[in-house]
Amino acid sequence: GMDFPVYDLVFSHVPTRDFNNDTRVDLADFAVLASHWQETDCSDPNWCEGTDLDTNGNVDCNDLTLFVDYWLERTE
């Protein structure tokens, strides 16, 4: 018989990039991200104030990429 790979699909809400909850993703939120830059001990439930967007424990280039995709977006 044919074996097919099994995939676990996880659907979750996209983590907010509006770290300071002022309804806009802007320089203030980037400052929060920058203040946690290169931290390696992020964990549930805080994830370094939410800046570890991919929740891999580190605030790094992956999180920066996820952040800039939402630059100047309104959150309300």
N, CA, C, O and CB atoms as a CASP TS submission, in Angstrom:
PFRMAT TS
TARGET T0000
AUTHOR 0000-0000-0000
METHOD Language model
MODEL 1
PARENT N/A
ATOM      1  N   GLY     1       0.811  -1.194   0.000  1.00  0.00           N
ATOM      2  CA  GLY     1       0.000   0.000   0.000  1.00  0.00           C
ATOM      3  C   GLY     1       0.851   1.253   0.000  1.00  0.00           C
ATOM      4  O   GLY     1       2.057   1.223   0.247  1.00  0.00           O
ATOM      5  N   MET     2       0.182   2.348  -0.285  1.00  0.00           N
ATOM      6  CA  MET     2       0.884   3.623  -0.310  1.00  0.00           C
ATOM      7  C   MET     2       0.791   4.293   1.052  1.00  0.00           C
ATOM      8  O   MET     2      -0.276   4.339   1.665  1.00  0.00           O
ATOM      9  CB  MET     2       0.312   4.540  -1.403  1.00  0.00           C
ATOM     10  N   ASP     3       1.912   4.808   1.512  1.00  0.00           N
ATOM     11  CA  ASP     3       1.912   5.539   2.773  1.00  0.00           C
ATOM     12  C   ASP     3       1.865   7.027   2.485  1.00  0.00           C
ATOM     13  O   ASP     3       2.636   7.537   1.672  1.00  0.00           O
ATOM     14  CB  ASP     3       3.153   5.185   3.625  1.00  0.00           C
ATOM     15  N   PHE     4       0.980   7.701   3.138  1.00  0.00           N
ATOM     16  CA  PHE     4       0.854   9.142   2.983  1.00  0.00           C
ATOM     17  C   PHE     4       1.302   9.820   4.264  1.00  0.00           C
ATOM     18  O   PHE     4       1.009   9.338   5.358  1.00  0.00           O
ATOM     19  CB  PHE     4      -0.597   9.540   2.630  1.00  0.00           C
ATOM     20  N   PRO     5       2.011  10.937   4.139  1.00  0.00           N
ATOM     21  CA  PRO     5       2.443  11.630   5.354  1.00  0.00           C
ATOM     22  C   PRO     5       1.238  12.195   6.105  1.00  0.00           C
ATOM     23  O   PRO     5       0.228  12.573   5.511  1.00  0.00           O
ATOM     24  CB  PRO     5       3.436  12.761   5.009  1.00  0.00           C
ATOM     25  N   VAL     6       1.375  12.236   7.401  1.00  0.00           N
ATOM     26  CA  VAL     6       0.335  12.800   8.250  1.00  0.00           C
ATOM     27  C   VAL     6       0.758  14.210   8.642  1.00  0.00           C
ATOM     28  O   VAL     6       1.867  14.421   9.132  1.00  0.00           O
ATOM     29  CB  VAL     6       0.084  11.911   9.513  1.00  0.00           C
ATOM     30  N   TYR     7      -0.128  15.166   8.422  1.00  0.00           N
ATOM     31  CA  TYR     7       0.162  16.548   8.767  1.00  0.00           C
ATOM     32  C   TYR     7      -0.757  17.004   9.877  1.00  0.00           C
ATOM     33  O   TYR     7      -1.958  16.735   9.855  1.00  0.00           O
ATOM     34  CB  TYR     7       0.020  17.460   7.546  1.00  0.00           C
ATOM     35  N   ASP     8      -0.190  17.689  10.840  1.00  0.00           N
ATOM     36  CA  ASP     8      -1.004  18.337  11.865  1.00  0.00           C
ATOM     37  C   ASP     8      -1.161  19.782  11.457  1.00  0.00           C
ATOM     38  O   ASP     8      -0.177  20.516  11.362  1.00  0.00           O
ATOM     39  CB  ASP     8      -0.365  18.210  13.294  1.00  0.00           C
ATOM     40  N   LEU     9      -2.393  20.195  11.216  1.00  0.00           N
ATOM     41  CA  LEU     9      -2.650  21.580  10.858  1.00  0.00           C
ATOM     42  C   LEU     9      -3.132  22.323  12.096  1.00  0.00           C
ATOM     43  O   LEU     9      -4.084  21.912  12.758  1.00  0.00           O
ATOM     44  CB  LEU     9      -3.689  21.680   9.707  1.00  0.00           C
ATOM     45  N   VAL    10      -2.465  23.408  12.387  1.00  0.00           N
ATOM     46  CA  VAL    10      -2.833  24.199  13.550  1.00  0.00           C
ATOM     47  C   VAL    10      -3.306  25.558  13.071  1.00  0.00           C
ATOM     48  O   VAL    10      -2.577  26.281  12.391  1.00  0.00           O
ATOM     49  CB  VAL    10      -1.644  24.336  14.544  1.00  0.00           C
ATOM     50  N   PHE    11      -4.522  25.893  13.430  1.00  0.00           N
ATOM     51  CA  PHE    11      -5.070  27.192  13.080  1.00  0.00           C
ATOM     52  C   PHE    11      -5.189  28.015  14.350  1.00  0.00           C
ATOM     53  O   PHE    11      -5.827  27.596  15.316  1.00  0.00           O
ATOM     54  CB  PHE    11      -6.446  27.055  12.366  1.00  0.00           C
ATOM     55  N   SER    12      -4.585  29.162  14.342  1.00  0.00           N
ATOM     56  CA  SER    12      -4.665  30.013  15.522  1.00  0.00           C
ATOM     57  C   SER    12      -4.784  31.454  15.085  1.00  0.00           C
ATOM     58  O   SER    12      -4.532  31.799  13.930  1.00  0.00           O
ATOM     59  CB  SER    12      -3.438  29.819  16.436  1.00  0.00           C
ATOM     60  N   HIS    13      -5.172  32.288  16.030  1.00  0.00           N
ATOM     61  CA  HIS    13      -5.245  33.710  15.739  1.00  0.00           C
ATOM     62  C   HIS    13      -3.842  34.231  15.507  1.00  0.00           C
ATOM     63  O   HIS    13      -2.903  33.832  16.196  1.00  0.00           O
ATOM     64  CB  HIS    13      -5.941  34.484  16.883  1.00  0.00           C
ATOM     65  N   VAL    14      -3.699  35.107  14.554  1.00  0.00           N
ATOM     66  CA  VAL    14      -2.397  35.719  14.295  1.00  0.00           C
ATOM     67  C   VAL    14      -2.034  36.580  15.495  1.00  0.00           C
ATOM     68  O   VAL    14      -2.827  37.422  15.918  1.00  0.00           O
ATOM     69  CB  VAL    14      -2.410  36.567  12.974  1.00  0.00           C
ATOM     70  N   PRO    15      -0.840  36.376  16.046  1.00  0.00           N
ATOM     71  CA  PRO    15      -0.450  37.225  17.177  1.00  0.00           C
ATOM     72  C   PRO    15      -0.391  38.691  16.755  1.00  0.00           C
ATOM     73  O   PRO    15       0.029  39.015  15.644  1.00  0.00           O
ATOM     74  CB  PRO    15       0.916  36.779  17.743  1.00  0.00           C
ATOM     75  N   THR    16      -0.806  39.541  17.634  1.00  0.00           N
ATOM     76  CA  THR    16      -0.820  40.958  17.306  1.00  0.00           C
ATOM     77  C   THR    16       0.598  41.501  17.207  1.00  0.00           C
ATOM     78  O   THR    16       1.501  41.061  17.919  1.00  0.00           O
ATOM     79  CB  THR    16      -1.617  41.740  18.348  1.00  0.00           C
ATOM     80  N   ARG    17       0.775  42.461  16.315  1.00  0.00           N
ATOM     81  CA  ARG    17       2.048  43.181  16.232  1.00  0.00           C
ATOM     82  C   ARG    17       1.928  44.515  16.952  1.00  0.00           C
ATOM     83  O   ARG    17       2.895  45.270  17.055  1.00  0.00           O
ATOM     84  CB  ARG    17       2.470  43.396  14.756  1.00  0.00           C
ATOM     85  N   ASP    18       0.721  44.794  17.449  1.00  0.00           N
ATOM     86  CA  ASP    18       0.470  46.037  18.175  1.00  0.00           C
ATOM     87  C   ASP    18       0.815  45.796  19.645  1.00  0.00           C
ATOM     88  O   ASP    18      -0.071  45.646  20.486  1.00  0.00           O
ATOM     89  CB  ASP    18      -1.025  46.514  18.007  1.00  0.00           C
ATOM     90  N   PHE    19       2.112  45.761  19.936  1.00  0.00           N
ATOM     91  CA  PHE    19       2.583  45.339  21.249  1.00  0.00           C
ATOM     92  C   PHE    19       2.146  46.276  22.369  1.00  0.00           C
ATOM     93  O   PHE    19       1.980  45.839  23.508  1.00  0.00           O
ATOM     94  CB  PHE    19       4.078  45.235  21.240  1.00  0.00           C
ATOM     95  N   ASN    20       1.957  47.559  22.061  1.00  0.00           N
ATOM     96  CA  ASN    20       1.560  48.492  23.126  1.00  0.00           C
ATOM     97  C   ASN    20       0.059  48.796  23.086  1.00  0.00           C
ATOM     98  O   ASN    20      -0.418  49.677  23.803  1.00  0.00           O
ATOM     99  CB  ASN    20       2.355  49.797  23.006  1.00  0.00           C
ATOM    100  N   ASN    21      -0.677  48.071  22.255  1.00  0.00           N
ATOM    101  CA  ASN    21      -2.152  48.153  22.216  1.00  0.00           C
ATOM    102  C   ASN    21      -2.689  49.564  22.012  1.00  0.00           C
ATOM    103  O   ASN    21      -3.650  49.967  22.667  1.00  0.00           O
ATOM    104  CB  ASN    21      -2.723  47.600  23.490  1.00  0.00           C
ATOM    105  N   ASP    22      -2.068  50.313  21.106  1.00  0.00           N
ATOM    106  CA  ASP    22      -2.583  51.662  20.809  1.00  0.00           C
ATOM    107  C   ASP    22      -3.313  51.698  19.469  1.00  0.00           C
ATOM    108  O   ASP    22      -3.508  52.773  18.902  1.00  0.00           O
ATOM    109  CB  ASP    22      -1.433  52.685  20.802  1.00  0.00           C
ATOM    110  N   THR    23      -3.711  50.558  18.967  1.00  0.00           N
ATOM    111  CA  THR    23      -4.500  50.351  17.744  1.00  0.00           C
ATOM    112  C   THR    23      -3.718  50.568  16.459  1.00  0.00           C
ATOM    113  O   THR    23      -4.318  50.611  15.385  1.00  0.00           O
ATOM    114  CB  THR    23      -5.681  51.264  17.750  1.00  0.00           C
ATOM    115  N   ARG    24      -2.399  50.707  16.531  1.00  0.00           N
ATOM    116  CA  ARG    24      -1.614  50.898  15.322  1.00  0.00           C
ATOM    117  C   ARG    24      -0.262  50.215  15.483  1.00  0.00           C
ATOM    118  O   ARG    24       0.348  50.259  16.550  1.00  0.00           O
ATOM    119  CB  ARG    24      -1.436  52.401  15.012  1.00  0.00           C
ATOM    120  N   VAL    25       0.194  49.585  14.404  1.00  0.00           N
ATOM    121  CA  VAL    25       1.523  48.972  14.399  1.00  0.00           C
ATOM    122  C   VAL    25       2.493  50.018  13.870  1.00  0.00           C
ATOM    123  O   VAL    25       2.492  50.330  12.680  1.00  0.00           O
ATOM    124  CB  VAL    25       1.563  47.653  13.527  1.00  0.00           C
ATOM    125  N   ASP    26       3.320  50.556  14.761  1.00  0.00           N
ATOM    126  CA  ASP    26       4.157  51.689  14.381  1.00  0.00           C
ATOM    127  C   ASP    26       5.497  51.666  15.122  1.00  0.00           C
ATOM    128  O   ASP    26       5.893  50.640  15.675  1.00  0.00           O
ATOM    129  CB  ASP    26       3.423  53.004  14.660  1.00  0.00           C
ATOM    130  N   LEU    27       6.178  52.794  15.125  1.00  0.00           N
ATOM    131  CA  LEU    27       7.509  52.884  15.705  1.00  0.00           C
ATOM    132  C   LEU    27       7.522  52.521  17.183  1.00  0.00           C
ATOM    133  O   LEU    27       8.494  51.942  17.668  1.00  0.00           O
ATOM    134  CB  LEU    27       8.057  54.273  15.518  1.00  0.00           C
ATOM    135  N   ALA    28       6.455  52.853  17.903  1.00  0.00           N
ATOM    136  CA  ALA    28       6.388  52.496  19.324  1.00  0.00           C
ATOM    137  C   ALA    28       6.428  50.980  19.506  1.00  0.00           C
ATOM    138  O   ALA    28       7.062  50.474  20.432  1.00  0.00           O
ATOM    139  CB  ALA    28       5.112  53.072  19.965  1.00  0.00           C
ATOM    140  N   ASP    29       5.745  50.263  18.613  1.00  0.00           N
ATOM    141  CA  ASP    29       5.759  48.797  18.688  1.00  0.00           C
ATOM    142  C   ASP    29       7.117  48.253  18.278  1.00  0.00           C
ATOM    143  O   ASP    29       7.596  47.273  18.848  1.00  0.00           O
ATOM    144  CB  ASP    29       4.658  48.197  17.797  1.00  0.00           C
ATOM    145  N   PHE    30       7.738  48.889  17.287  1.00  0.00           N
ATOM    146  CA  PHE    30       9.081  48.479  16.888  1.00  0.00           C
ATOM    147  C   PHE    30      10.053  48.660  18.051  1.00  0.00           C
ATOM    148  O   PHE    30      10.965  47.853  18.231  1.00  0.00           O
ATOM    149  CB  PHE    30       9.555  49.286  15.658  1.00  0.00           C
ATOM    150  N   ALA    31       9.860  49.716  18.840  1.00  0.00           N
ATOM    151  CA  ALA    31      10.721  49.955  20.004  1.00  0.00           C
ATOM    152  C   ALA    31      10.590  48.812  21.007  1.00  0.00           C
ATOM    153  O   ALA    31      11.579  48.405  21.616  1.00  0.00           O
ATOM    154  CB  ALA    31      10.365  51.301  20.677  1.00  0.00           C
ATOM    155  N   VAL    32       9.369  48.290  21.181  1.00  0.00           N
ATOM    156  CA  VAL    32       9.175  47.147  22.075  1.00  0.00           C
ATOM    157  C   VAL    32       9.920  45.938  21.515  1.00  0.00           C
ATOM    158  O   VAL    32      10.617  45.237  22.250  1.00  0.00           O
ATOM    159  CB  VAL    32       7.660  46.826  22.252  1.00  0.00           C
ATOM    160  N   LEU    33       9.772  45.697  20.217  1.00  0.00           N
ATOM    161  CA  LEU    33      10.486  44.594  19.576  1.00  0.00           C
ATOM    162  C   LEU    33      11.996  44.763  19.752  1.00  0.00           C
ATOM    163  O   LEU    33      12.701  43.816  20.098  1.00  0.00           O
ATOM    164  CB  LEU    33      10.125  44.513  18.075  1.00  0.00           C
ATOM    165  N   ALA    34      12.477  45.974  19.510  1.00  0.00           N
ATOM    166  CA  ALA    34      13.913  46.236  19.621  1.00  0.00           C
ATOM    167  C   ALA    34      14.411  46.027  21.050  1.00  0.00           C
ATOM    168  O   ALA    34      15.540  45.584  21.261  1.00  0.00           O
ATOM    169  CB  ALA    34      14.227  47.661  19.162  1.00  0.00           C
ATOM    170  N   SER    35      13.567  46.347  22.025  1.00  0.00           N
ATOM    171  CA  SER    35      13.994  46.195  23.418  1.00  0.00           C
ATOM    172  C   SER    35      14.176  44.725  23.800  1.00  0.00           C
ATOM    173  O   SER    35      14.848  44.419  24.784  1.00  0.00           O
ATOM    174  CB  SER    35      12.980  46.851  24.351  1.00  0.00           C
ATOM    175  N   HIS    36      13.581  43.822  23.029  1.00  0.00           N
ATOM    176  CA  HIS    36      13.721  42.379  23.285  1.00  0.00           C
ATOM    177  C   HIS    36      14.612  41.707  22.243  1.00  0.00           C
ATOM    178  O   HIS    36      14.754  40.484  22.253  1.00  0.00           O
ATOM    179  CB  HIS    36      12.343  41.704  23.301  1.00  0.00           C
ATOM    180  N   TRP    37      15.203  42.475  21.358  1.00  0.00           N
ATOM    181  CA  TRP    37      15.987  41.923  20.253  1.00  0.00           C
ATOM    182  C   TRP    37      17.052  40.964  20.765  1.00  0.00           C
ATOM    183  O   TRP    37      17.784  41.281  21.703  1.00  0.00           O
ATOM    184  CB  TRP    37      16.639  43.047  19.445  1.00  0.00           C
ATOM    185  N   GLN    38      17.135  39.794  20.146  1.00  0.00           N
ATOM    186  CA  GLN    38      18.116  38.754  20.442  1.00  0.00           C
ATOM    187  C   GLN    38      17.905  38.072  21.786  1.00  0.00           C
ATOM    188  O   GLN    38      18.769  37.319  22.235  1.00  0.00           O
ATOM    189  CB  GLN    38      19.483  39.336  20.401  1.00  0.00           C
ATOM    190  N   GLU    39      16.762  38.324  22.442  1.00  0.00           N
ATOM    191  CA  GLU    39      16.476  37.571  23.666  1.00  0.00           C
ATOM    192  C   GLU    39      16.218  36.120  23.281  1.00  0.00           C
ATOM    193  O   GLU    39      15.636  35.836  22.234  1.00  0.00           O
ATOM    194  CB  GLU    39      15.250  38.176  24.441  1.00  0.00           C
ATOM    195  N   THR    40      16.655  35.212  24.136  1.00  0.00           N
ATOM    196  CA  THR    40      16.564  33.788  23.810  1.00  0.00           C
ATOM    197  C   THR    40      15.803  32.984  24.857  1.00  0.00           C
ATOM    198  O   THR    40      15.825  31.754  24.833  1.00  0.00           O
ATOM    199  CB  THR    40      17.945  33.214  23.647  1.00  0.00           C
ATOM    200  N   ASP    41      15.135  33.669  25.770  1.00  0.00           N
ATOM    201  CA  ASP    41      14.431  32.943  26.833  1.00  0.00           C
ATOM    202  C   ASP    41      12.943  33.273  26.857  1.00  0.00           C
ATOM    203  O   ASP    41      12.325  33.270  27.922  1.00  0.00           O
ATOM    204  CB  ASP    41      15.051  33.264  28.188  1.00  0.00           C
ATOM    205  N   CYS    42      12.374  33.553  25.709  1.00  0.00           N
ATOM    206  CA  CYS    42      10.954  33.877  25.639  1.00  0.00           C
ATOM    207  C   CYS    42      10.134  32.595  25.802  1.00  0.00           C
ATOM    208  O   CYS    42      10.508  31.539  25.293  1.00  0.00           O
ATOM    209  CB  CYS    42      10.612  34.587  24.296  1.00  0.00           C
ATOM    210  N   SER    43       9.016  32.702  26.514  1.00  0.00           N
ATOM    211  CA  SER    43       8.177  31.527  26.702  1.00  0.00           C
ATOM    212  C   SER    43       6.738  31.937  27.003  1.00  0.00           C
ATOM    213  O   SER    43       6.439  33.104  27.254  1.00  0.00           O
ATOM    214  CB  SER    43       8.729  30.649  27.833  1.00  0.00           C
ATOM    215  N   ASP    44       5.870  30.950  26.968  1.00  0.00           N
ATOM    216  CA  ASP    44       4.463  31.112  27.268  1.00  0.00           C
ATOM    217  C   ASP    44       4.308  31.620  28.695  1.00  0.00           C
ATOM    218  O   ASP    44       5.086  31.186  29.545  1.00  0.00           O
ATOM    219  CB  ASP    44       3.702  29.787  27.069  1.00  0.00           C
ATOM    220  N   PRO    45       3.378  32.494  29.026  1.00  0.00           N
ATOM    221  CA  PRO    45       2.364  33.070  28.132  1.00  0.00           C
ATOM    222  C   PRO    45       2.769  34.412  27.550  1.00  0.00           C
ATOM    223  O   PRO    45       2.046  34.954  26.715  1.00  0.00           O
ATOM    224  CB  PRO    45       1.066  33.225  28.867  1.00  0.00           C
ATOM    225  N   ASN    46       3.910  34.969  27.968  1.00  0.00           N
ATOM    226  CA  ASN    46       4.258  36.342  27.604  1.00  0.00           C
ATOM    227  C   ASN    46       4.994  36.444  26.269  1.00  0.00           C
ATOM    228  O   ASN    46       4.786  37.406  25.529  1.00  0.00           O
ATOM    229  CB  ASN    46       5.105  36.951  28.688  1.00  0.00           C
ATOM    230  N   TRP    47       5.851  35.469  25.945  1.00  0.00           N
ATOM    231  CA  TRP    47       6.642  35.491  24.720  1.00  0.00           C
ATOM    232  C   TRP    47       7.367  36.830  24.543  1.00  0.00           C
ATOM    233  O   TRP    47       7.315  37.434  23.472  1.00  0.00           O
ATOM    234  CB  TRP    47       5.746  35.214  23.512  1.00  0.00           C
ATOM    235  N   CYS    48       8.046  37.288  25.611  1.00  0.00           N
ATOM    236  CA  CYS    48       8.792  38.556  25.568  1.00  0.00           C
ATOM    237  C   CYS    48       7.896  39.701  25.081  1.00  0.00           C
ATOM    238  O   CYS    48       8.177  40.358  24.078  1.00  0.00           O
ATOM    239  CB  CYS    48      10.030  38.422  24.646  1.00  0.00           C
ATOM    240  N   GLU    49       6.810  39.912  25.827  1.00  0.00           N
ATOM    241  CA  GLU    49       5.805  40.944  25.515  1.00  0.00           C
ATOM    242  C   GLU    49       5.176  40.739  24.136  1.00  0.00           C
ATOM    243  O   GLU    49       4.710  41.696  23.518  1.00  0.00           O
ATOM    244  CB  GLU    49       6.440  42.335  25.585  1.00  0.00           C
ATOM    245  N   GLY    50       5.163  39.512  23.660  1.00  0.00           N
ATOM    246  CA  GLY    50       4.561  39.212  22.367  1.00  0.00           C
ATOM    247  C   GLY    50       5.507  39.384  21.196  1.00  0.00           C
ATOM    248  O   GLY    50       5.130  39.119  20.055  1.00  0.00           O
ATOM    249  N   THR    51       6.740  39.827  21.459  1.00  0.00           N
ATOM    250  CA  THR    51       7.657  40.105  20.356  1.00  0.00           C
ATOM    251  C   THR    51       8.225  38.842  19.717  1.00  0.00           C
ATOM    252  O   THR    51       8.721  38.887  18.591  1.00  0.00           O
ATOM    253  CB  THR    51       8.786  40.971  20.842  1.00  0.00           C
ATOM    254  N   ASP    52       8.156  37.715  20.428  1.00  0.00           N
ATOM    255  CA  ASP    52       8.555  36.438  19.836  1.00  0.00           C
ATOM    256  C   ASP    52       7.355  35.906  19.055  1.00  0.00           C
ATOM    257  O   ASP    52       6.646  35.006  19.505  1.00  0.00           O
ATOM    258  CB  ASP    52       9.032  35.403  20.939  1.00  0.00           C
ATOM    259  N   LEU    53       7.148  36.484  17.880  1.00  0.00           N
ATOM    260  CA  LEU    53       5.919  36.235  17.117  1.00  0.00           C
ATOM    261  C   LEU    53       5.793  34.796  16.647  1.00  0.00           C
ATOM    262  O   LEU    53       4.679  34.278  16.564  1.00  0.00           O
ATOM    263  CB  LEU    53       5.860  37.152  15.925  1.00  0.00           C
ATOM    264  N   ASP    54       6.908  34.132  16.336  1.00  0.00           N
ATOM    265  CA  ASP    54       6.816  32.744  15.895  1.00  0.00           C
ATOM    266  C   ASP    54       6.947  31.766  17.066  1.00  0.00           C
ATOM    267  O   ASP    54       7.010  30.554  16.862  1.00  0.00           O
ATOM    268  CB  ASP    54       7.891  32.454  14.855  1.00  0.00           C
ATOM    269  N   THR    55       6.986  32.292  18.279  1.00  0.00           N
ATOM    270  CA  THR    55       7.021  31.525  19.528  1.00  0.00           C
ATOM    271  C   THR    55       8.042  30.388  19.513  1.00  0.00           C
ATOM    272  O   THR    55       7.763  29.270  19.945  1.00  0.00           O
ATOM    273  CB  THR    55       5.653  30.961  19.813  1.00  0.00           C
ATOM    274  N   ASN    56       9.244  30.710  18.997  1.00  0.00           N
ATOM    275  CA  ASN    56      10.304  29.693  19.019  1.00  0.00           C
ATOM    276  C   ASN    56      11.286  29.938  20.162  1.00  0.00           C
ATOM    277  O   ASN    56      12.310  29.263  20.263  1.00  0.00           O
ATOM    278  CB  ASN    56      11.055  29.677  17.680  1.00  0.00           C
ATOM    279  N   GLY    57      10.967  30.916  21.030  1.00  0.00           N
ATOM    280  CA  GLY    57      11.815  31.183  22.177  1.00  0.00           C
ATOM    281  C   GLY    57      12.817  32.294  21.966  1.00  0.00           C
ATOM    282  O   GLY    57      13.439  32.757  22.922  1.00  0.00           O
ATOM    283  N   ASN    58      12.988  32.737  20.714  1.00  0.00           N
ATOM    284  CA  ASN    58      13.983  33.756  20.391  1.00  0.00           C
ATOM    285  C   ASN    58      13.344  34.931  19.660  1.00  0.00           C
ATOM    286  O   ASN    58      12.451  34.744  18.833  1.00  0.00           O
ATOM    287  CB  ASN    58      15.106  33.155  19.542  1.00  0.00           C
ATOM    288  N   VAL    59      13.800  36.132  19.965  1.00  0.00           N
ATOM    289  CA  VAL    59      13.380  37.310  19.206  1.00  0.00           C
ATOM    290  C   VAL    59      14.478  37.555  18.183  1.00  0.00           C
ATOM    291  O   VAL    59      15.586  37.965  18.528  1.00  0.00           O
ATOM    292  CB  VAL    59      13.142  38.583  20.142  1.00  0.00           C
ATOM    293  N   ASP    60      14.156  37.298  16.917  1.00  0.00           N
ATOM    294  CA  ASP    60      15.185  37.307  15.882  1.00  0.00           C
ATOM    295  C   ASP    60      14.632  37.816  14.546  1.00  0.00           C
ATOM    296  O   ASP    60      13.547  38.396  14.489  1.00  0.00           O
ATOM    297  CB  ASP    60      15.769  35.902  15.709  1.00  0.00           C
ATOM    298  N   CYS    61      15.381  37.593  13.501  1.00  0.00           N
ATOM    299  CA  CYS    61      15.002  38.082  12.168  1.00  0.00           C
ATOM    300  C   CYS    61      13.661  37.542  11.704  1.00  0.00           C
ATOM    301  O   CYS    61      12.937  38.231  10.986  1.00  0.00           O
ATOM    302  CB  CYS    61      16.064  37.712  11.159  1.00  0.00           C
ATOM    303  N   ASN    62      13.314  36.325  12.098  1.00  0.00           N
ATOM    304  CA  ASN    62      12.008  35.773  11.724  1.00  0.00           C
ATOM    305  C   ASN    62      10.891  36.633  12.285  1.00  0.00           C
ATOM    306  O   ASN    62       9.908  36.918  11.601  1.00  0.00           O
ATOM    307  CB  ASN    62      11.864  34.324  12.222  1.00  0.00           C
ATOM    308  N   ASP    63      11.051  37.045  13.545  1.00  0.00           N
ATOM    309  CA  ASP    63      10.019  37.870  14.178  1.00  0.00           C
ATOM    310  C   ASP    63       9.968  39.256  13.548  1.00  0.00           C
ATOM    311  O   ASP    63       8.891  39.829  13.387  1.00  0.00           O
ATOM    312  CB  ASP    63      10.275  37.987  15.687  1.00  0.00           C
ATOM    313  N   LEU    64      11.119  39.789  13.197  1.00  0.00           N
ATOM    314  CA  LEU    64      11.167  41.092  12.530  1.00  0.00           C
ATOM    315  C   LEU    64      10.433  41.032  11.196  1.00  0.00           C
ATOM    316  O   LEU    64       9.693  41.952  10.850  1.00  0.00           O
ATOM    317  CB  LEU    64      12.627  41.543  12.318  1.00  0.00           C
ATOM    318  N   THR    65      10.636  39.957  10.451  1.00  0.00           N
ATOM    319  CA  THR    65       9.947  39.783   9.166  1.00  0.00           C
ATOM    320  C   THR    65       8.443  39.712   9.369  1.00  0.00           C
ATOM    321  O   THR    65       7.684  40.337   8.628  1.00  0.00           O
ATOM    322  CB  THR    65      10.443  38.514   8.451  1.00  0.00           C
ATOM    323  N   LEU    66       8.006  38.952  10.373  1.00  0.00           N
ATOM    324  CA  LEU    66       6.577  38.851  10.663  1.00  0.00           C
ATOM    325  C   LEU    66       6.017  40.198  11.098  1.00  0.00           C
ATOM    326  O   LEU    66       4.867  40.527  10.806  1.00  0.00           O
ATOM    327  CB  LEU    66       6.321  37.797  11.748  1.00  0.00           C
ATOM    328  N   PHE    67       6.841  40.977  11.802  1.00  0.00           N
ATOM    329  CA  PHE    67       6.407  42.291  12.276  1.00  0.00           C
ATOM    330  C   PHE    67       6.223  43.267  11.118  1.00  0.00           C
ATOM    331  O   PHE    67       5.184  43.921  11.021  1.00  0.00           O
ATOM    332  CB  PHE    67       7.418  42.854  13.277  1.00  0.00           C
ATOM    333  N   VAL    68       7.213  43.371  10.246  1.00  0.00           N
ATOM    334  CA  VAL    68       7.146  44.402   9.203  1.00  0.00           C
ATOM    335  C   VAL    68       6.033  44.145   8.198  1.00  0.00           C
ATOM    336  O   VAL    68       5.593  45.071   7.515  1.00  0.00           O
ATOM    337  CB  VAL    68       8.471  44.488   8.474  1.00  0.00           C
ATOM    338  N   ASP    69       5.570  42.903   8.097  1.00  0.00           N
ATOM    339  CA  ASP    69       4.432  42.612   7.216  1.00  0.00           C
ATOM    340  C   ASP    69       3.191  43.394   7.627  1.00  0.00           C
ATOM    341  O   ASP    69       2.295  43.610   6.812  1.00  0.00           O
ATOM    342  CB  ASP    69       4.126  41.115   7.221  1.00  0.00           C
ATOM    343  N   TYR    70       3.134  43.816   8.882  1.00  0.00           N
ATOM    344  CA  TYR    70       1.964  44.512   9.399  1.00  0.00           C
ATOM    345  C   TYR    70       2.244  45.981   9.698  1.00  0.00           C
ATOM    346  O   TYR    70       1.473  46.630  10.405  1.00  0.00           O
ATOM    347  CB  TYR    70       1.468  43.824  10.645  1.00  0.00           C
ATOM    348  N   TRP    71       3.342  46.502   9.165  1.00  0.00           N
ATOM    349  CA  TRP    71       3.740  47.894   9.439  1.00  0.00           C
ATOM    350  C   TRP    71       2.618  48.869   9.106  1.00  0.00           C
ATOM    351  O   TRP    71       2.068  48.839   8.005  1.00  0.00           O
ATOM    352  CB  TRP    71       4.998  48.258   8.639  1.00  0.00           C
ATOM    353  N   LEU    72       2.286  49.716  10.040  1.00  0.00           N
ATOM    354  CA  LEU    72       1.256  50.762   9.922  1.00  0.00           C
ATOM    355  C   LEU    72      -0.160  50.231   9.740  1.00  0.00           C
ATOM    356  O   LEU    72      -1.050  50.959   9.301  1.00  0.00           O
ATOM    357  CB  LEU    72       1.584  51.655   8.773  1.00  0.00           C
ATOM    358  N   GLU    73      -0.365  48.968  10.075  1.00  0.00           N
ATOM    359  CA  GLU    73      -1.727  48.416  10.046  1.00  0.00           C
ATOM    360  C   GLU    73      -2.493  48.923  11.265  1.00  0.00           C
ATOM    361  O   GLU    73      -1.916  49.132  12.332  1.00  0.00           O
ATOM    362  CB  GLU    73      -1.703  46.848  10.019  1.00  0.00           C
ATOM    363  N   ARG    74      -3.788  49.116  11.092  1.00  0.00           N
ATOM    364  CA  ARG    74      -4.658  49.434  12.226  1.00  0.00           C
ATOM    365  C   ARG    74      -5.140  48.125  12.840  1.00  0.00           C
ATOM    366  O   ARG    74      -5.397  47.156  12.126  1.00  0.00           O
ATOM    367  CB  ARG    74      -5.870  50.329  11.785  1.00  0.00           C
ATOM    368  N   THR    75      -5.258  48.101  14.139  1.00  0.00           N
ATOM    369  CA  THR    75      -5.679  46.872  14.812  1.00  0.00           C
ATOM    370  C   THR    75      -7.089  46.962  15.360  1.00  0.00           C
ATOM    371  O   THR    75      -7.539  46.044  16.046  1.00  0.00           O
ATOM    372  CB  THR    75      -4.727  46.544  15.928  1.00  0.00           C
ATOM    373  N   GLU    76      -7.795  48.042  15.075  1.00  0.00           N
ATOM    374  CA  GLU    76      -9.187  48.170  15.505  1.00  0.00           C
ATOM    375  C   GLU    76     -10.060  48.442  14.305  1.00  0.00           C
ATOM    376  O   GLU    76     -11.274  48.584  14.445  1.00  0.00           O
ATOM    377  CB  GLU    76      -9.348  49.288  16.552  1.00  0.00           C
TER
END
